[in-house]
Amino acid sequence: MSKKKISVICMDPLAATAYAADIRSLFGDVAQVDTFSIWDGTATGMLPPADIYAATTDAYGSAEEFSRHVPPGSQMMGIEVSFRWETLNRLKEIPGGSKVLFVNMTPTMAREAVSQLEQLGINHVKWISYFPGLQLQNHDDIHIAVTPDEERYVPDWIDTTINLGQRTCTTSMVVEIALRLGLDHLLETEPFQNYFHSIASSNYGFNQMFARSTRLESQFHILMENLRDGVIAINEKGVVYACNQHAQDMTGVNFVMNERNRCTELFPYIPFTECLQCTHPMPIKLVKVNGANLSIEVIPVIRNGTCIGAFAILQRFNEMEERQNELRSQLFQKGHYAKYSFDDVIGQSEAILHTKQVLKRMAQSESPVLLIGETGTGKELFAHGIHRESRRSSGPFVAINVAAFPESLLESELFGYEEGAFTGAKRGGKPGLFEFAHKGTLFLDEVEGMSSSLQVMLLRALQEREIMRVGGKQIIHVDVRIIAATNESLEEKVRQGTFRRDLYYRLSTLPVVIPPLSQRGDDLLLLVAHFRKELHGDFVLSPQVQELFRSYSWPGNIRELRNVVEYLVYTGSREITFDDLPPTLQQSFSLPQSAGAVASASVQPSSASPLQSPVFRFVLKQLYQASQLHQAIGREKILEAAREAYLPLSQQELRTMLAEMSRQGLVRVSRGRGGSQLTPEGRKLAENG
């Protein structure tokens, strides 16, 4: 009979070696135990085949990530650890009331160990979780540190260090390995019995169960008495003959032993019948029962080649598992990944090639990148490319236009919210984009539009790498790289006091100016060819139009150019002449001004005759239509209407125009995102125009 293979996966190779030694001491005669570690790189990529894979929670971070590293259909389980009784006896000798550091390599592991010690009765001292990087304000009265073989992290000022050695695998974990591998006959042997008696357990009756194990008839009873999971067992006829209290609590079924207890009637959502028919373990599935998510696994019991029953193991998803499952599911549905690379940036000009080279180098950094450029220059496209070139390329890429959300909605969109945080809040709450972008990149477009209060929250998230949901009390750690974009001068915003100086310096670690279309030479013609092909057009530009395009300032940049090309596709002309151009573009070229002057005039309604500007008249019309409905109108709606009318209008031009109209008393521009409204003077101008 060939040996079984057990793979142990941990973050720290020392921990992997220690846990593997525990398992090897029990299963060494019948199983080969191999170790893998994240830190030494052996746990990356696809792991070699094994009968069962056991991993610590800090190895891969989630069950979904764990499954990506093992062959499909593999048996996976978590590593659970505890302390030996002899270790607890040592700790009981510490003087009562002492302040004691528990030192481990991560905050989560330190807090978990302290909680476990307190549950095991070691609560006569005041435990303080300690990990590398933690700064204690006052430690004069702390002289003792306890650590599970992590002495390298014990601070220098500690007088006495108690090294407990690595924690050991729990008895329930050992039982689960034996049952999953069909080695349950080993559970009653002397080595296992000795091991079980040596491990501390807070579960009532755990050790007593093994004292009576010789009287138990099968592994079903072992599970019923030992594991803290829910266990339901059926015989070969599908009759439920065992259901422990945990399972009853989870399912809401009040079980009474009866020959008429058919599994299909009591637990229709558990695939018992299918398991009996195929005689293979059923894949773990998530089922919602009584409002709670349950993980259900069904395993057949085979004796001499015959299936004599099956049992189901039910586990409640803890908070972290539930959140990670929801996040991964929503990431998949929302498509939070980088769709473009630097190869999708079209152009051969020196300006664009230099920009791509600089950003490729910056992509290797973890520092924030600030993309500065006029509207329509492709800042989001470059953000996609940075993510694809970075070490986070396999993680999520999440993009949000900050200016498109009201302040109240933007906060919950970025940071998420808890159930009941506000009227209309989704039941169960909702993760924010920071959580979606964990281990990836968050792109904040038009970051200059963020309110002062949200700037403070963003700064804290960047500095502390921690967020808190709206209405929540729990700190959530996030590992996110920020790429921000702006089409305004943030330096000027800082001087005006509308943008925090400390946030500006945090975001502008690596600033890059994206060149406007007017500085990219013949890239313009390459882009025309690209958009023509994309839109299935069939035309060529006449030499006259090519020269006009080169001389035009393109205030809307690439976005404006694409709109023009789309217009040309529907003209039906094989060769595009001046008469085929959009009316607004014709008027810009026909005015006795240079291209730069035309662009300037379009955003200067304070000139001698503002009615000469078609852009001004268009904006005035949009404001008037909104006033007829007694509503304010935001910049985004005006820009959307301009795009539909093939009117070249940039975000910056619109801001300048509205500011000038406000100065002339034609419009009231609200702070933030309240929109703009015509004054009585503005209505008169619109009605008399």
ZIDAQUI-V691559 format. One record per residue. PSI is psi as a letter, one per 30 degrees, with the letter a starting at -180 (* if undefined). OMEGA is omega in whole degrees, 0 to 359 (999 if undefined). NEAR is the number of other C-alpha atoms within 8 Angstrom. Layout:
BEGIN
psi={PSI PSI}
omega={OMEGA OMEGA}
near={NEAR NEAR}
END
This chain:
BEGIN
psi={k l k l k k k k k l e k e e e e e e e e e e e e f e g e f f k k j l k k k e e g f f g l a k l l k l f k k k k l f f e f f l e e e e f f g l k k g l k k l k k k l a l l e e e e e e f f f k k k f k k k k j k l f l e e e e e e e e e e e e f g g i g f l j k j k k l k f k j k e k g f g j f k k k k i g h f f f k l f f k e k k j j f l k l l k l e e e e e e e e e e g g g f f f f g l e e e e e e e f f k k k f k k g e e e e f f g f f f k f l f e e e e e f e k g l k k k k l a f g g k j f k j l e e e e e e f g k j k k k k f g i k e f e e i f f k h e e e e e e f h l k k k k l k k j k h g k k k k k k k k l j k k h g k j g a l k k k k k k k l e e e e e e e e e e e e e e e f h i l j f l l f f f j k k g l e e e e e e e e e e e e f f f l f l k k j j k l l k g f h e e e e e e e e e f f l f g f f l l j k k k j e f f k l e e e e e f e e f l l l k g f l k g k k k f a k l l f e e e g k g b k k j j k h f f g k l e e f e e e e e e e e e f h k l k l k g l f k k k k k j k k k k l k k g l j f e e e e e f g f k k e e e e f e f h e i k k k k k l e f g g b g f e e e e e e e e e e e g h l i l l k l e e e e e e e e f k f i f g b e e e e e e e e e e e e g f f k e k k a e f f l k e e e e e e f f k h l l e e e e e e e f g i f g l e i f f f j f e e e e e e e e e e e e f f g h l l k l e e e e e e e e e f g h k j k l e e e e e e e e e e e e e f g f k j j l l b h f a k k k l e e e e e e e f f *}
omega={182 181 171 178 179 179 179 184 180 172 185 179 178 178 179 179 181 181 178 179 176 182 181 180 181 186 187 182 185 183 173 183 180 181 178 184 176 185 181 175 183 182 178 181 181 180 178 180 177 179 177 179 178 185 174 183 182 183 184 174 179 179 181 179 177 185 180 184 180 179 179 178 182 174 181 177 178 175 177 184 178 180 174 179 181 177 180 178 176 182 179 180 178 181 180 179 181 170 187 174 166 190 175 188 178 178 182 182 180 180 180 182 179 179 180 179 179 177 180 174 179 182 178 177 177 183 176 179 182 180 183 178 180 178 178 183 182 182 183 182 178 184 185 175 175 182 175 177 177 184 182 181 180 181 185 187 178 180 185 178 177 180 182 188 180 174 185 180 182 178 180 177 180 178 182 177 181 182 181 182 180 182 185 178 180 188 182 180 185 180 180 180 179 181 182 181 183 185 178 179 177 180 180 174 184 180 178 180 182 174 180 190 180 180 181 189 184 180 177 180 177 179 183 186 191 186 178 175 173 181 176 183 177 174 185 179 180 179 179 180 178 178 185 186 179 180 179 179 183 187 183 180 176 189 172 183 182 181 181 181 180 182 181 180 181 185 183 182 178 186 179 184 179 179 179 183 183 179 177 176 179 179 178 178 181 182 177 182 180 177 181 177 178 172 185 176 181 184 179 175 184 175 180 177 182 178 183 178 179 174 179 176 182 178 172 174 174 188 182 180 181 181 180 180 180 180 183 180 182 177 181 183 184 178 181 176 182 184 187 175 178 177 179 176 186 177 178 180 180 182 184 178 178 180 180 180 181 183 177 178 180 182 182 178 174 183 177 177 176 179 183 180 178 178 177 181 177 183 180 177 177 178 175 182 178 180 183 180 187 177 179 188 180 179 182 171 185 182 176 173 185 185 184 184 168 185 183 180 182 180 180 178 181 190 180 180 177 178 178 182 178 180 180 179 182 179 182 181 182 175 177 183 175 179 177 185 181 183 180 187 175 181 180 181 182 184 180 182 183 181 182 182 179 175 178 181 179 179 179 180 180 183 187 186 180 176 174 180 175 181 181 179 185 175 180 178 178 177 188 171 183 166 180 179 179 173 175 179 178 177 179 177 178 180 180 180 180 177 185 180 182 177 179 180 178 183 188 176 181 181 178 177 177 185 176 182 182 180 186 173 185 170 181 181 175 179 176 180 180 181 178 178 180 183 178 178 180 180 173 178 176 178 180 181 178 179 178 178 181 183 183 184 180 181 177 176 188 179 178 180 179 178 180 180 178 177 182 179 185 177 182 181 178 176 184 176 181 183 180 183 177 183 182 179 177 182 179 182 185 178 182 181 174 180 180 180 179 180 181 182 183 180 180 180 179 178 187 181 183 181 178 182 179 179 179 180 180 180 179 179 179 178 181 179 178 181 177 179 181 181 169 179 181 181 184 180 178 180 178 178 179 179 179 179 181 181 180 180 181 178 182 178 182 178 181 182 180 178 180 178 177 180 180 178 181 186 173 180 181 175 179 185 182 179 183 180 176 171 175 178 179 178 178 180 181 183 181 183 999}
near={2 4 7 10 11 13 12 14 15 14 12 9 13 6 10 15 9 10 12 12 8 10 12 11 7 9 8 10 5 8 11 10 12 9 11 12 15 14 8 7 7 8 11 8 5 9 9 5 6 10 10 13 14 12 12 12 9 7 11 9 8 10 8 8 9 10 10 8 10 12 10 5 5 10 7 9 8 8 10 8 8 12 10 11 9 7 9 10 8 8 8 9 6 8 7 6 7 9 12 13 12 13 16 14 10 8 10 6 9 15 9 8 8 11 8 9 10 9 8 9 6 11 7 7 12 9 9 8 11 11 12 8 4 6 4 5 4 5 6 5 6 10 11 12 13 12 15 12 8 11 10 4 10 11 5 4 5 11 6 7 11 8 10 10 7 8 11 12 13 11 9 8 10 10 10 8 9 12 10 7 10 6 9 10 6 8 10 10 8 6 7 11 11 8 9 10 8 9 13 10 10 6 6 5 8 10 9 7 11 11 7 8 9 8 5 9 6 6 9 9 9 12 9 12 9 10 9 6 9 17 15 12 13 14 11 10 6 12 12 14 11 11 13 10 7 10 13 13 8 11 8 7 7 5 6 4 8 6 8 5 11 10 12 10 7 8 7 8 5 9 9 13 8 7 15 13 6 6 9 8 9 9 7 8 7 8 9 8 9 7 5 7 11 13 12 13 12 16 11 14 9 10 7 4 5 6 12 10 14 16 14 14 11 12 9 9 10 6 6 7 10 10 8 9 10 8 11 10 8 8 11 8 6 6 6 10 8 11 5 10 14 10 6 6 8 8 10 7 10 7 9 12 10 8 12 9 8 8 10 10 8 10 12 9 7 6 8 13 14 14 13 13 14 14 11 11 14 9 12 9 11 11 10 13 12 14 15 11 11 10 8 11 10 6 11 16 14 12 9 8 10 12 12 6 9 9 11 6 8 10 11 12 9 9 15 15 15 13 11 11 10 6 5 5 11 8 6 6 11 9 11 13 12 11 10 12 15 12 11 15 16 15 14 13 13 12 12 10 8 10 8 9 6 10 12 9 8 8 11 11 10 9 6 6 11 11 11 11 14 11 10 9 6 6 7 7 7 11 9 12 11 12 14 14 15 15 10 9 7 10 7 7 11 12 7 7 7 8 13 10 7 7 11 12 8 10 13 10 10 10 9 10 8 13 11 10 13 10 7 14 9 8 12 10 8 10 10 11 8 8 11 14 8 7 8 7 8 7 10 7 10 9 6 9 11 10 8 9 7 10 7 9 9 11 11 14 14 11 9 13 11 10 10 11 11 11 11 13 13 6 7 6 8 7 8 14 10 8 6 9 12 10 6 9 8 11 8 10 12 6 7 5 8 7 11 9 8 12 11 8 10 12 12 11 13 9 7 4 7 11 8 5 10 9 10 13 10 9 9 10 9 9 13 11 8 12 11 7 6 6 8 11 11 10 10 7 8 11 11 8 8 12 11 7 6 10 9 11 13 11 9 10 11 11 9 10 12 10 9 11 12 11 7 8 10 13 13 10 11 8 6 9 10 9 12 12 13 13 10 7 9 12 11 8 8 10 6 5 5}
END
